[in-house]
Amino acid sequence: MELTTDEHIINKFREMIEKRYQYAELSKRFELPSNITEENIIEVKHYFLHTIYPPAAERKKLEEAFKELADYVRSPKKIWALFGDMARALFKFGRHFMQALRAGMDSLNSFVGAKNFEAAMAEIANKNGIIPPMSDEDFEDTLYQLPREDIEKFIGDVKNLFGAMVNTQLLQKTLDILQHVIETMEKKPQTFPKADVDGIKLGKSLLQNGYDIFSKYDEPTKNAIVDIIYKNEMWFVDEVYKKKEGK
């Protein structure tokens, strides 16, 4: 019997996001602000499905790079060390240096956290004898058996990730810091393995993709997008609970 793996969970999750972010359905579900267009929703869904949650095979490559990046995410001191000293970093990047660095690290940590969520779902699916391909109902049954606080924490991570993307002024600073880190590391190949550099480059490209989308919008539009994503994810969880508990 074929077991359900993280890959099956990832691909099913992507399928469910595809369904959940149809503009016509969102318009019926929520009162969308007038500044939110179908084009906005398509762009956000594309970012979700191609940057945050690419197909399983592509995501495998992300995970390999993230193994290297995780060390830096968990220990920002490693990155500070690349600036020589704190005074120099503050002089070069201004007083928001620490805030920008922390925002970038927190964003990338959200990617790392998603992995545990997928593994937990795969374990539950296998315990219940669910075999791939998963139906929508199988996916919902599996999700329902996770502790609700874990599901809400995961949704909170997604919201924080998008929240970091829409603070484009701070995000631009984060990108400048990561670019400096990459250049410093590349000058010292004997100290920094290529895998470490590739991990940081990957982190930067994920944040850059978010910047490229959200820097086009004004503040009300950016905030409305984050709000809709959060509402839509919470709506989905509530629907699953209503179905399972017959409310």
N, C-alpha and C positions, 0 to 999 in steps of 0.2 A: 504494500500500500504506500502510495506517495505521500510524504509528509508535507505539511504546510510550512513554508520557510518565510524568512523576512522578505525575500523577493516577492513572494505571492502577496504578502500583506501590502508591500509598497505599490505594486501594480494595481491592486484592488483599491487602495486608498486614492490613487491617481484617478481611477475610473469614477469613483464617488465624487471627487472634487469637480471633475469635468461636468457631472450632472448637476452639482450643487451651485455652480456659478454660471447658470444660463440667465442672461439678462431678463428675459420675459418672465421666468419663474421668480427671480429676485424682486421684480417689480410687483408681482402679485403678493409675495410674502411680506415685503416691507414697503413702507412709504419712502421711496428713494428721493433724496434731495434733487432739485432740478439741475444742479451742477454735476451730477453723476450720469455719465452717458454709457451707452452700450460699449463704446470704444474703451472707456476706462476699465470696465469690468473684464473685457477681453484681454487687455494688457496685464491686468493684475492676475488673471487666471493663467496667462502664459508664463508670468514670472513664477507663480506658484508651481506650475507643472514642469518648468524647464530649468529653473534655478534651485528652488528649495526642494522640490520633489521630482527630480527627473526619473525616467524609467530605471528599473532595478539594475540593469547592466551598467548604465552610466553612473548610477549612484554608488556602485561598488568602487569605481575609480575615485569618486569623491571621498569615500570612507577611507581609502588607503592614504590619500593626502591628508585627511583629517587626523589620522593617527599621529602624524608629525605635528600638525597644527595644535592638537589638543594640549601638548606640553606647554606651548606658549600661552594658550588660553587659560590654562590652570595656574600658570605662574608668570603673570605679567612682568615680574622682576627681570625675567630673561630678556624681555623686550627693552626694558629700561636700560639694561646693560649695554644695548646697542647704541645708546645716545651719549655714552661717555659718562655724563652725570646729569642729574635732574635740572640743574641751573641751565645747562646748555640746551636741554630739551625745551624748557620753558621759554628760553630766549628765542629759539627757532620757531616754535609752534604756538606760543602765546599761553595765556593763563588757562585756556580750555584744554590744554594738552592731556591732563589726567582724565577729564570727563570724556574727551574724544576717544582716548585709548580704551577706557572702560566700556564705552558704548559699543565699540567695535568688538571687543572681546566677548561682551554679553551676547551680542548678535550671533557671533560664531558659535558660542556655547549652545544656543538654541538648536543649531544643526546637530551638534554632538548629542544633545539630549533626546532628539527624535529617535535615535537608534535604539535606546532602551525601551521605548514605547512599542516599537515594531516587534522587538524580540519578545516582549511580554504577550503581545497579541498572538504571535505565532505559537507560543507555548500553550496558550488557552485553546487555540484552534485544534492543536494536536491532542490535547487532553480530551477534547470533546469529539474526536474522530472526524473532524471536518477535513475533507480532502480537496485539493485544488481540482478544477478552478472553483473559487469561492463564489457563491451567489451573494446578492445584496443582503439577503436575510442572514446568511452565514456570517457575513462581516458584522452586521448589526448585533447578532447574538454574541459574537466574540467581544465586541466593544463593550457591550452591556455588562460583561463579567469582569471587566477591569474596575478597580475602585474608582468611584466617580471623581474623587479628588485628583487622581492621576490623570484622568481625561481632561479635567478642567485646568490642571497645571500645564498640560501639553498645549491646550488652546491658548492659555496665557502666554506661553513661550512664543507661539506663532504671532500673537498680537504684539508682543514686545519686539519681535523681529521686524514686523512691518512698521511698528512705531519708530524703531531706529532708522528704518529706510526713509521715513517721511521727514525726519529732522535733517534735511539735506545740508544745512549749513554746518552742523556738527559732523555729518557723514563725510563731507568734503575734507574736513580736517583729519578725520580718521584715515581716509584714503591717502592723504599726503603723508601721514605718519607711517602707514604700512609701506608706501613707496620708498620712503627713506630707509626703513628696516630692510627691505629687499635689496636696495642698492648697497647698503653697508655689508649685508651678508654675502652678496656676490663678490665683493672685493676681498673677502677672506675665505676662499673655498677650503682652505686647510682647517678652518675652525668650524665652518657651518656646512654640513652635508647637503648635497643637492636636494635630497628629499625634504629637508627642513624648509629650504627656500621655496620649493614647489608648493608645499603646504600653505605658506604665507601668501604666495601668489594666487593660489586658489581662493583663499579667504578674501583677498582683495577683489578678485574678479566677481565673486558673489555679491559683495557690497557695491561694487561699481555698477553691476546690472541693476540693482535697486535704485542707485543714484540716477542712472540714465532715465529711468521711468519717472520717478517721483519729482525730480528737479524741474520737470515741465509744468507741474501743477501749482496752483496757488494754495495757501494754507488751508482755507475751508475745504477744498477738494481733497487734499491729502488726508486731513483728519476724518472726513466723511468716509473715505475708502477704508481706513483702519477700523472705523466704527462698524461698517457693513460686514467686513471680514469677521470680526469678533461676534457680531449678532448672528451671522449666518452659521458659524461653527457651533455656537451655543444652541441655536435653533435645531440643528441636526441632532445634537445629543439629547435635547428635550424630546424630540420626536421619537428617537430610539427608546427612551425611557417610557414614554406614553404607550408605545406599541407593546413593549414587554410587560408593562404593569397594567395594561388594559384600561388606561385612564381615558 
